[in-house]
Amino acid sequence: MPDAGQLHTPWVEVLSGLGEKGPACIRVWTGQELWLLDVGAGPEASSPFDPAWLAGADRVLITHDHIDHIGGAGFAINAGLPIHCTATTARALPPGADLHPLPDHGTTRISGTVVTTGRNGHAHGGVWLHLALGGGLFFSGDWSEESHWFAFDPPPRAEVALIDCSYHLGDVPQADRRAALDAALDASTAEQHLFPVPPSGRAGELALHLAPRGSVTLDDTCRAALDVMLRSGGIADGAAALRPLIDAPFDPAARFLICDTPNADAGMAWRLVQGWRDTGRLGRAATVIFTGHMTAHARAIAAHGGQYLRWNVHPPLRDQIAMIDRLGARHFAPLFCDRPEDYLLESRFRARLLLNERLPL
């Protein structure tokens, strides 16, 4: 609970996710209740959700269904806390949740606080959060404005912004990422390429990009996720072109294999890696192409039979700067990257850097 002198003053602090690509968890005192924004675990196995973060919390708001934002939801459910997220994200929750749906794009009032949500351009059913506290608090969760697959809704202005800076000060746009992937595939002599992905993330966009280059197949988990997306809408107009891939069974002989999980540590991706390793094909006739954050497990696979070619699902530096300007933010925290103090050297941010401190709103 807040100190006696802070009972009526809203504040925010980052419990986890500042200074590391680690679990997302933000604590907010609204003046009436203590909220947690996201309850992540991982992505590294060495970064679990800490149940102590739930101490005193009245409710939880979750931005999207990737493990580093939702992985600790089971602890919140066991604690009996209300959980607010979109209907799509709710499908990834463990059983027994006290669920309170958030709109993909709209405004709701939660215990006296106005909460605005918008699509985050990063994951199906994923949203950013804007809380009408003080001059406004914006929490992006993960976000991207470069996707040809997911929609992004511009947020309202906010004096305090906690934004996804997973790519740190890197400023390579998605157009260059696509070109680099195409060049690598043109140069490759491998017969097959495995793309480990989160099914609710880049699976569909990668399939659309790769389809003109050769046979593409999706594992059952990705097919099911993309089927839900096509039926529910809210994604790119050209997505209907994937219907034949979604309806077709998984083909292990296809040139491009798009499979769960994103670090090839479970699911069909891991089974393929094991099979290729055991038959001597890994790194020769078959390679693994990682396109997102790599855990130690993924790095070990890449060292023996793969490579890393980033596919932007987080904002490059130019979009981070534009977001702070659009929000009119006075304070911001660069989340989900190492060395956030480096942002002190980037003069184009017109906001004061927020590091390990509790900030009144």
C-alpha positions in Angstrom: 0.0 0.0 0.0 1.1 3.6 -0.5 2.5 5.7 2.3 -0.1 7.7 4.2 1.1 11.0 2.6 0.6 9.5 -0.9 -3.0 8.1 -0.4 -4.5 10.6 -2.9 -1.6 11.0 -5.3 -1.4 8.5 -8.1 2.1 7.2 -9.0 3.8 4.6 -11.2 6.9 2.5 -10.8 8.5 -0.2 -12.9 8.8 -3.4 -11.0 10.4 -5.4 -13.9 11.3 -4.7 -17.5 13.6 -1.7 -17.1 17.2 -2.5 -17.8 16.6 -5.9 -19.3 14.7 -7.9 -21.9 12.8 -9.4 -19.0 9.3 -9.8 -17.5 7.0 -6.9 -17.9 5.4 -5.7 -14.7 4.4 -2.1 -13.8 2.8 -1.0 -10.5 0.3 1.9 -10.5 -1.4 3.5 -7.6 -4.6 5.2 -9.0 -5.5 7.1 -5.8 -8.0 4.3 -5.0 -6.4 1.0 -6.0 -3.1 -0.6 -6.7 -2.9 -2.1 -10.2 -0.3 -4.2 -12.0 0.1 -3.6 -15.8 1.3 -6.9 -17.2 2.5 -9.9 -15.2 5.3 -11.4 -17.4 7.7 -14.3 -17.0 10.9 -14.8 -19.1 11.6 -14.8 -21.9 14.7 -16.4 -20.4 14.1 -19.3 -18.0 16.3 -17.4 -15.5 13.7 -14.6 -15.3 10.5 -16.0 -13.7 7.5 -14.0 -12.5 8.0 -13.0 -8.9 4.8 -13.6 -6.8 5.9 -10.8 -4.4 5.0 -8.4 -7.1 1.3 -9.2 -6.4 1.6 -7.9 -2.8 -1.2 -5.4 -2.2 -2.5 -5.5 -5.8 -6.2 -5.0 -6.4 -6.3 -6.0 -10.1 -4.2 -6.8 -13.1 -4.3 -5.4 -16.7 -2.6 -7.4 -19.4 -1.6 -6.0 -22.8 -1.1 -9.2 -24.8 -0.5 -12.9 -24.7 3.2 -13.2 -25.1 4.9 -15.0 -22.2 7.0 -12.0 -21.0 3.7 -10.1 -20.5 1.3 -12.8 -19.4 3.4 -15.6 -18.1 2.7 -14.9 -14.4 -1.1 -14.7 -14.8 -1.6 -18.0 -13.0 -0.3 -16.4 -9.8 -2.7 -13.6 -10.2 -5.6 -16.0 -10.8 -4.7 -18.0 -7.7 -4.7 -14.8 -5.7 -8.2 -14.1 -6.9 -7.4 -10.8 -8.6 -9.6 -9.5 -11.3 -7.8 -9.6 -14.7 -8.6 -7.1 -17.5 -7.5 -7.9 -21.1 -9.1 -8.3 -24.5 -11.2 -11.3 -25.3 -8.4 -12.6 -27.6 -5.7 -12.3 -25.0 -8.0 -14.0 -22.5 -7.8 -17.2 -24.5 -4.2 -17.6 -23.3 -5.1 -17.3 -19.6 -5.1 -20.4 -17.3 -8.6 -21.6 -16.2 -10.4 -19.8 -13.4 -9.7 -16.2 -14.2 -12.0 -13.5 -12.9 -12.1 -11.9 -16.4 -13.1 -8.4 -17.2 -12.8 -7.8 -21.0 -11.1 -4.7 -22.4 -12.0 -3.4 -25.9 -9.4 -3.7 -28.6 -9.9 0.0 -29.3 -12.0 2.1 -27.0 -12.5 3.5 -23.5 -13.7 1.9 -20.3 -13.9 3.0 -16.6 -12.3 0.7 -14.0 -12.9 1.5 -10.4 -13.2 5.2 -11.2 -10.2 5.5 -13.6 -10.7 6.0 -17.3 -8.7 3.4 -19.3 -8.3 3.8 -23.1 -7.0 1.0 -25.2 -5.8 0.7 -28.8 -4.4 -2.0 -31.1 -0.7 -2.3 -30.6 0.4 -3.5 -34.1 2.4 -6.4 -32.4 0.1 -9.3 -31.5 -3.5 -10.4 -32.2 -5.7 -8.9 -29.5 -2.7 -6.9 -28.2 -3.3 -3.4 -26.9 -1.5 -0.4 -25.4 -3.0 1.1 -22.2 -3.6 4.8 -21.5 -4.7 5.7 -17.9 -6.3 9.0 -17.2 -4.2 9.8 -14.2 -2.6 13.2 -13.7 -1.6 14.3 -17.2 -2.0 10.8 -18.6 0.0 7.6 -18.3 0.8 5.6 -21.4 2.1 2.0 -21.3 2.8 0.6 -24.8 3.4 -3.0 -23.8 5.1 -4.2 -27.0 4.2 -2.2 -30.1 5.0 -1.7 -33.8 3.8 0.7 -36.4 5.5 -1.2 -39.3 3.4 -4.3 -39.5 1.6 -5.2 -42.8 -0.4 -7.7 -40.7 -1.6 -6.0 -37.5 -3.3 -2.7 -37.1 -2.0 0.1 -34.9 -4.1 2.9 -33.3 -2.5 6.2 -32.3 -2.9 6.9 -28.5 -4.0 10.1 -26.8 -1.5 12.4 -25.2 0.2 11.5 -22.0 2.7 13.2 -19.8 4.3 9.9 -18.7 5.2 7.2 -21.2 6.5 3.7 -20.5 7.5 2.5 -24.0 8.8 -0.6 -25.7 12.4 0.0 -26.6 13.3 -3.6 -27.2 15.6 -2.6 -30.1 17.4 -0.1 -27.8 18.9 2.7 -30.1 18.8 0.6 -33.2 17.2 2.3 -36.1 16.9 -0.2 -39.0 13.4 0.1 -40.6 11.4 -3.0 -41.6 11.9 -2.4 -45.3 15.7 -3.1 -44.8 14.9 -6.1 -42.6 12.8 -7.6 -45.4 15.5 -6.9 -48.0 18.1 -8.6 -45.7 16.0 -11.7 -45.3 15.4 -12.0 -49.1 19.2 -11.6 -49.8 20.0 -14.3 -47.2 17.5 -16.7 -48.8 18.8 -16.0 -52.2 22.3 -16.9 -51.1 21.4 -20.0 -49.1 22.0 -23.5 -50.5 19.8 -25.1 -47.9 16.7 -27.0 -49.0 14.6 -26.1 -46.0 14.3 -23.1 -43.7 12.6 -23.3 -40.3 11.1 -20.0 -38.9 10.3 -20.4 -35.2 7.6 -17.9 -34.3 5.0 -16.9 -31.7 1.7 -18.0 -33.4 -0.2 -14.8 -32.4 2.7 -12.6 -33.6 4.8 -12.7 -36.8 3.6 -16.1 -38.2 1.1 -14.6 -40.6 3.2 -11.8 -41.8 6.2 -14.0 -42.5 4.0 -16.5 -44.4 2.7 -13.7 -46.7 6.2 -12.6 -47.3 7.6 -16.0 -48.0 4.8 -17.5 -50.1 6.0 -16.0 -53.5 9.5 -17.6 -52.9 8.5 -21.2 -52.5 6.3 -23.7 -50.6 5.2 -22.5 -47.2 3.7 -24.6 -44.4 2.4 -23.8 -41.0 2.3 -26.1 -38.0 -1.0 -26.9 -36.3 -0.6 -24.3 -33.6 0.1 -21.5 -36.1 -2.7 -22.6 -38.4 -5.2 -22.5 -35.5 -4.1 -19.1 -34.4 -4.2 -17.7 -37.9 -7.6 -19.2 -38.5 -8.9 -17.3 -35.5 -7.4 -14.1 -36.8 -9.0 -14.4 -40.2 -12.4 -15.2 -38.7 -12.3 -12.3 -36.2 -10.8 -9.7 -38.5 -8.7 -6.7 -37.5 -5.7 -7.7 -39.6 -4.4 -6.9 -43.1 -6.7 -7.0 -46.1 -4.3 -9.4 -47.9 -4.5 -11.9 -45.1 -7.2 -13.9 -46.9 -4.4 -15.1 -49.2 -3.3 -17.4 -46.4 -6.5 -19.4 -46.3 -5.1 -22.2 -48.4 -2.1 -22.5 -46.1 -4.4 -22.5 -43.0 -6.6 -25.2 -44.5 -3.7 -27.4 -45.6 -2.1 -29.9 -43.2 1.4 -29.4 -42.1 4.0 -30.4 -44.7 7.4 -31.3 -43.2 8.9 -31.3 -46.7 8.0 -27.7 -47.5 10.8 -25.2 -48.2 9.7 -22.8 -45.5 8.3 -24.1 -42.2 6.7 -21.6 -39.8 6.3 -23.2 -36.4 5.7 -22.6 -32.7 7.7 -21.9 -30.5 9.7 -18.7 -31.1 12.9 -20.0 -29.5 12.5 -23.6 -30.8 12.5 -24.9 -27.2 9.2 -26.7 -27.5 6.4 -27.5 -30.0 6.9 -28.4 -33.7 9.9 -26.1 -34.0 11.9 -28.1 -31.4 10.8 -31.5 -32.9 12.1 -30.4 -36.3 15.4 -29.2 -34.9 15.9 -32.5 -33.1 15.1 -34.5 -36.2 17.4 -32.5 -38.4 20.2 -32.7 -35.8 19.8 -36.5 -35.4 19.9 -37.0 -39.2 22.8 -34.7 -39.8 20.7 -32.2 -41.9 20.9 -29.3 -39.4 23.1 -26.5 -40.7 23.5 -28.2 -44.1 20.3 -29.2 -45.9 18.1 -27.5 -43.3 18.6 -24.3 -41.4 16.8 -22.4 -38.6 16.2 -18.7 -39.1 15.4 -16.8 -35.8 13.7 -13.5 -36.3 13.0 -12.3 -32.8 14.5 -12.2 -29.3 16.8 -15.2 -28.9 17.1 -17.0 -25.6 20.2 -19.1 -24.7 18.5 -22.1 -26.1 17.9 -20.4 -29.5 21.5 -19.1 -29.6 22.8 -22.6 -29.1 20.7 -23.8 -32.1 21.8 -20.9 -34.3 25.5 -21.7 -33.5 25.2 -25.1 -34.9 22.6 -24.8 -37.7 21.0 -21.4 -38.1 21.2 -17.6 -38.2 19.5 -14.5 -36.9 17.7 -12.1 -39.2 15.5 -9.7 -37.3 12.0 -9.1 -38.4 10.8 -5.9 -36.8 8.0 -6.4 -34.3 9.1 -3.6 -32.0 9.8 0.0 -32.8 13.1 1.2 -34.2 14.6 4.4 -32.7 12.8 6.7 -35.1 9.4 5.4 -34.0 10.3 5.6 -30.3 11.2 9.3 -30.8 8.0 9.9 -32.8 5.9 8.3 -30.1 7.3 10.5 -27.4 6.6 13.6 -29.5 3.1 12.4 -30.4 2.3 11.8 -26.7 3.8 15.1 -25.7 5.4 13.2 -22.8 7.5 14.9 -20.2 8.9 11.7 -18.6 9.6 8.4 -20.3 11.0 5.0 -19.4 12.7 2.9 -22.2 11.6 -0.6 -21.4 12.8 -4.1 -22.3 16.3 -3.2 -23.3 19.7 -3.3 -21.6 21.4 0.0 -20.7 18.4 2.3 -20.6 20.9 5.0 -19.4 22.2 5.2 -23.0 19.0 7.2 -23.7 20.5 10.1 -21.8 22.8 10.6 -24.8 20.0 10.7 -27.3 19.1 14.4 -27.5 16.1 13.9 -29.8 13.9 12.7 -26.9 12.0 15.7 -25.6 11.3 14.1 -22.2 13.2 13.4 -19.0 14.4 9.8 -18.6 12.7 7.8 -15.9 14.9 5.1 -14.4 14.5 3.3 -11.1 12.2 5.6 -9.3 8.6 6.0 -8.3 7.0 8.9 -10.2 4.0 10.9 -9.0 1.3 11.3 -11.7 
